[in-house]
Amino acid sequence: MQRVAKDRTIVSADVEGYLVDDADRRQADIEGAIQRLLAGKPIQSDGSLTAVTLAIEARVSRATMYRRYRHLVDEFTAQAESFGARDECRHPNARSVRK
């Protein structure tokens, strides 16, 4: 269930009826995607340790991710670099996704 708050932000109710801001949900989606990618267990992507793959895994547009959640992108990039990752590297445990 969604409704528009007085300040025109969209809020939705979770299963227990608490109001959850869409921004909080997107942040949780990105944080979950970071954990999955770093663990080598992607669901939506090929497991590449890149910001583009992070957006795909989190189901968030790249523009939104960079505009509002740059701190999470920077955190992910720093952690990915600890694996020795570069643009085309994947986590050693990542599976390949066939189209």
C-alpha positions as a Markdown table, in Angstrom:
| # | Residue | x | y | z |
|---|---|---|---|---|
| 1 | Met | 0.0 | 0.0 | 0.0 |
| 2 | Gln | 1.4 | 3.4 | -1.0 |
| 3 | Arg | 0.4 | 6.9 | -0.2 |
| 4 | Val | 1.8 | 10.4 | -0.7 |
| 5 | Ala | 2.9 | 12.2 | 2.4 |
| 6 | Lys | 2.4 | 15.9 | 3.0 |
| 7 | Asp | 5.8 | 16.7 | 1.8 |
| 8 | Arg | 5.0 | 14.8 | -1.4 |
| 9 | Thr | 7.3 | 11.9 | -0.7 |
| 10 | Ile | 5.9 | 8.5 | -1.5 |
| 11 | Val | 5.7 | 6.2 | 1.5 |
| 12 | Ser | 4.6 | 2.6 | 1.7 |
| 13 | Ala | 3.4 | 0.4 | 4.4 |
| 14 | Asp | 5.4 | -2.8 | 5.3 |
| 15 | Val | 3.7 | -6.0 | 6.3 |
| 16 | Glu | 3.2 | -4.9 | 9.8 |
| 17 | Gly | 1.7 | -1.6 | 8.8 |
| 18 | Tyr | 4.7 | 0.7 | 9.6 |
| 19 | Leu | 5.4 | 3.4 | 7.1 |
| 20 | Val | 8.6 | 2.9 | 5.2 |
| 21 | Asp | 10.1 | 5.6 | 3.0 |
| 22 | Asp | 11.1 | 4.4 | -0.5 |
| 23 | Ala | 14.6 | 5.9 | 0.1 |
| 24 | Asp | 15.1 | 3.6 | 3.1 |
| 25 | Arg | 14.0 | 0.6 | 1.1 |
| 26 | Arg | 16.3 | 1.5 | -1.8 |
| 27 | Gln | 19.2 | 1.9 | 0.6 |
| 28 | Ala | 18.5 | -1.5 | 2.1 |
| 29 | Asp | 18.3 | -3.0 | -1.4 |
| 30 | Ile | 21.8 | -1.6 | -2.2 |
| 31 | Glu | 23.2 | -2.8 | 1.1 |
| 32 | Gly | 21.9 | -6.2 | 0.4 |
| 33 | Ala | 23.3 | -6.2 | -3.1 |
| 34 | Ile | 26.7 | -5.2 | -1.7 |
| 35 | Gln | 26.6 | -8.2 | 0.7 |
| 36 | Arg | 25.6 | -10.6 | -2.0 |
| 37 | Leu | 28.2 | -9.4 | -4.5 |
| 38 | Leu | 31.0 | -9.5 | -2.0 |
| 39 | Ala | 30.0 | -12.9 | -0.8 |
| 40 | Gly | 30.0 | -14.1 | -4.4 |
| 41 | Lys | 26.3 | -15.0 | -4.4 |
| 42 | Pro | 24.6 | -12.7 | -6.9 |
| 43 | Ile | 20.9 | -13.1 | -7.7 |
| 44 | Gln | 20.3 | -10.6 | -10.6 |
| 45 | Ser | 23.8 | -10.2 | -12.1 |
| 46 | Asp | 26.9 | -11.9 | -13.2 |
| 47 | Gly | 28.7 | -11.1 | -10.0 |
| 48 | Ser | 31.2 | -8.5 | -11.4 |
| 49 | Leu | 32.5 | -6.3 | -8.7 |
| 50 | Thr | 31.5 | -3.0 | -10.4 |
| 51 | Ala | 29.2 | -0.2 | -9.7 |
| 52 | Val | 27.1 | -1.0 | -12.8 |
| 53 | Thr | 26.6 | -4.6 | -11.5 |
| 54 | Leu | 25.8 | -3.2 | -8.1 |
| 55 | Ala | 22.9 | -1.2 | -9.6 |
| 56 | Ile | 21.7 | -4.2 | -11.5 |
| 57 | Glu | 21.9 | -6.4 | -8.4 |
| 58 | Ala | 20.0 | -3.9 | -6.3 |
| 59 | Arg | 17.4 | -3.2 | -9.0 |
| 60 | Val | 18.1 | 0.6 | -8.7 |
| 61 | Ser | 18.9 | 2.9 | -11.5 |
| 62 | Arg | 22.6 | 3.9 | -11.8 |
| 63 | Ala | 21.6 | 7.6 | -11.8 |
| 64 | Thr | 19.7 | 7.2 | -8.5 |
| 65 | Met | 22.5 | 5.1 | -7.0 |
| 66 | Tyr | 25.1 | 7.7 | -7.8 |
| 67 | Arg | 23.0 | 10.7 | -6.9 |
| 68 | Arg | 21.6 | 9.6 | -3.6 |
| 69 | Tyr | 23.7 | 6.7 | -2.4 |
| 70 | Arg | 27.2 | 7.7 | -3.5 |
| 71 | His | 28.5 | 6.8 | -0.1 |
| 72 | Leu | 27.4 | 3.2 | -0.6 |
| 73 | Val | 29.0 | 3.1 | -4.0 |
| 74 | Asp | 32.2 | 4.3 | -2.6 |
| 75 | Glu | 32.0 | 1.8 | 0.3 |
| 76 | Phe | 31.4 | -1.0 | -2.2 |
| 77 | Thr | 34.3 | 0.1 | -4.5 |
| 78 | Ala | 36.7 | 0.2 | -1.6 |
| 79 | Gln | 35.7 | -3.3 | -0.5 |
| 80 | Ala | 35.8 | -4.6 | -4.0 |
| 81 | Glu | 39.3 | -3.3 | -4.4 |
| 82 | Ser | 40.4 | -5.3 | -1.4 |
| 83 | Phe | 39.7 | -8.3 | -3.5 |
| 84 | Gly | 42.1 | -6.9 | -6.1 |
| 85 | Ala | 39.1 | -6.2 | -8.4 |
| 86 | Arg | 39.2 | -4.0 | -11.4 |
| 87 | Asp | 36.6 | -3.2 | -14.0 |
| 88 | Glu | 36.1 | -6.7 | -15.4 |
| 89 | Cys | 36.9 | -8.7 | -12.3 |
| 90 | Arg | 34.5 | -11.0 | -10.5 |
| 91 | His | 34.4 | -12.4 | -7.1 |
| 92 | Pro | 36.1 | -15.8 | -7.1 |
| 93 | Asn | 32.9 | -17.5 | -6.0 |
| 94 | Ala | 30.6 | -15.7 | -8.4 |
| 95 | Arg | 28.5 | -17.8 | -10.8 |
| 96 | Ser | 28.1 | -17.0 | -14.4 |
| 97 | Val | 24.7 | -15.9 | -15.6 |
| 98 | Arg | 23.5 | -17.1 | -19.0 |
| 99 | Lys | 21.1 | -15.0 | -21.0 |
